[in-house]
Amino acid sequence: MNKSSLTAIWDQMRQKYGVYLRVLEALPDDKVNATLIDGMRTPAELVAHTSEGIVRDFAQGVARGEIAEPRPESEAAAGIDSKDDLIAFAKQSWQEADAAIAEVGDDELSRMVKTPWNFELPGRTAIHVLNDEFMHHRGQLYVYLRACGAEPPFIWSYEENGPGFAPNA
């Protein structure tokens, strides 16, 4: 992977994130902090983990050469009390991740990135992990929506994304 391919991968990630934001919009407001499925995170905790702990932290980690220790999800989600809070949190995390990726070049993609899990990985691999983990957790949110009786957006309906997340934005 080089900067050119990262640009294409990140553009696709931006569009996937737009669908993710629409998933959050479909979540009933009264379910943001509900335990929807026993043994799983609340939607607010899952968004804190996904938006901050994966998307933002991995992007910033590739840019600086070290992924930060993630905040506990309960702490990160503590200020998320409504669907509007949830969406604002996700958008802020995206803006911070996007700014970090803008700083990543070929050198950052090829160097080793320290992690808080006692191993290192190349920056290019961290970008792939970011994408895989994001899609995994977005899928969990689809399950949450169905558990609430809500209809999730079509997985590839990028053209329905909001400003900044639609194709060719």
C-alpha positions in Angstrom: 0.0 0.0 0.0 1.2 3.5 -0.8 -0.4 7.0 -0.4 -2.2 6.7 -3.7 -3.9 3.4 -2.7 -4.6 4.7 0.8 -6.5 7.6 -0.8 -8.7 5.2 -2.6 -9.2 3.0 0.4 -10.0 6.0 2.6 -12.5 7.3 0.1 -14.3 4.0 0.3 -14.1 4.1 4.1 -15.7 7.5 4.0 -18.6 6.2 2.1 -19.0 3.2 4.4 -18.9 5.6 7.3 -21.8 7.5 5.7 -23.9 4.3 5.8 -22.8 3.8 9.4 -24.1 7.3 10.3 -27.4 6.4 8.7 -27.4 3.2 10.8 -27.1 5.4 13.9 -29.9 7.7 12.6 -32.2 4.6 12.4 -31.6 3.7 16.0 -34.5 4.6 18.3 -33.5 7.4 20.6 -34.6 5.5 23.7 -32.3 2.6 22.8 -28.9 4.5 22.8 -28.0 3.2 26.3 -30.1 0.1 26.4 -28.8 -3.4 26.6 -30.3 -4.8 23.5 -28.6 -8.2 23.5 -27.4 -9.8 26.7 -23.6 -9.9 27.0 -23.1 -7.2 24.3 -22.3 -3.5 24.5 -24.9 -0.9 24.5 -25.2 1.1 21.2 -23.4 4.0 22.9 -20.6 1.8 24.1 -20.3 0.1 20.6 -20.1 3.5 18.9 -17.5 4.7 21.4 -15.5 1.6 20.7 -15.9 1.7 16.9 -15.7 5.5 16.2 -13.1 6.4 18.7 -11.3 3.2 19.6 -11.0 1.8 16.1 -11.5 4.5 13.4 -10.0 7.5 15.2 -7.3 5.8 17.3 -6.0 3.6 14.5 -5.9 6.5 12.0 -4.1 8.7 14.5 -1.8 5.8 15.4 -0.7 5.2 11.8 0.0 9.0 11.5 2.1 9.1 14.7 3.6 5.6 14.8 1.7 4.4 17.9 -1.9 3.5 18.6 -3.0 5.0 21.9 -4.4 2.9 24.7 -8.2 3.1 24.1 -10.4 4.8 26.7 -12.7 2.4 28.5 -15.9 2.3 26.5 -18.0 3.2 29.5 -16.0 6.3 30.0 -16.0 7.3 26.3 -19.8 6.7 26.1 -20.5 8.5 29.4 -21.7 11.7 27.7 -23.8 10.0 25.0 -27.3 10.4 26.3 -29.3 10.7 23.0 -29.2 9.8 19.4 -28.0 13.3 18.6 -25.1 12.9 21.0 -24.3 9.5 19.4 -24.2 10.9 15.9 -22.2 14.0 17.0 -19.7 11.7 18.7 -19.3 9.6 15.6 -18.9 12.6 13.3 -16.3 14.1 15.6 -14.3 10.9 15.7 -14.5 10.8 11.9 -13.2 14.3 11.5 -10.3 13.5 13.8 -9.5 10.3 11.9 -9.8 12.0 8.5 -7.4 14.7 9.6 -4.9 12.1 10.8 -5.1 10.1 7.5 -4.4 13.4 5.6 -1.0 13.4 7.3 -0.2 9.8 6.4 2.2 9.2 3.5 4.3 6.3 2.2 6.7 6.5 5.2 3.9 6.1 7.7 2.4 3.2 5.8 5.6 1.3 5.7 6.9 1.9 9.3 6.0 -0.2 12.3 3.2 1.0 14.5 3.3 0.3 18.2 0.1 -0.9 19.8 -1.1 -1.1 23.4 -1.5 -4.9 22.9 2.2 -5.7 23.0 2.9 -6.1 19.3 3.7 -3.9 16.3 2.3 -3.9 12.8 3.1 -2.0 9.6 1.0 1.1 9.1 -0.5 -0.4 6.0 -1.7 -3.4 8.0 -3.2 -1.2 10.7 -5.3 0.5 7.9 -6.6 -2.9 6.9 -7.3 -3.8 10.5 -9.2 -0.5 10.9 -11.4 -1.4 8.0 -12.1 -5.0 9.0 -12.9 -4.0 12.6 -15.1 -1.1 11.5 -17.1 -3.4 9.2 -17.5 -6.1 11.9 -18.9 -3.6 14.4 -21.1 -1.9 11.8 -22.6 -5.3 11.3 -23.3 -5.5 15.0 -25.3 -2.3 14.8 -27.4 -3.9 12.0 -28.3 -6.6 14.5 -29.1 -4.0 17.1 -31.4 -2.2 14.7 -33.3 -5.4 13.9 -33.5 -6.2 17.6 -35.2 -2.8 18.0 -37.6 -3.5 15.1 -35.9 -0.8 13.0 -34.9 -1.3 9.4 -31.2 -0.8 8.6 -30.1 1.0 5.4 -28.9 -1.1 2.5 -25.3 -1.9 3.0 -24.1 -0.3 -0.3 -26.5 2.6 -0.5 -23.7 5.2 -0.6 -25.6 7.5 -2.8 -28.1 8.1 0.0 -25.3 9.3 2.4 -25.4 12.8 3.8 -23.1 15.6 2.8 -19.4 14.7 2.9 -20.1 11.0 2.8 -21.7 10.4 -0.5 -19.7 9.3 -3.6 -17.6 12.0 -5.2 -18.0 14.2 -2.1 
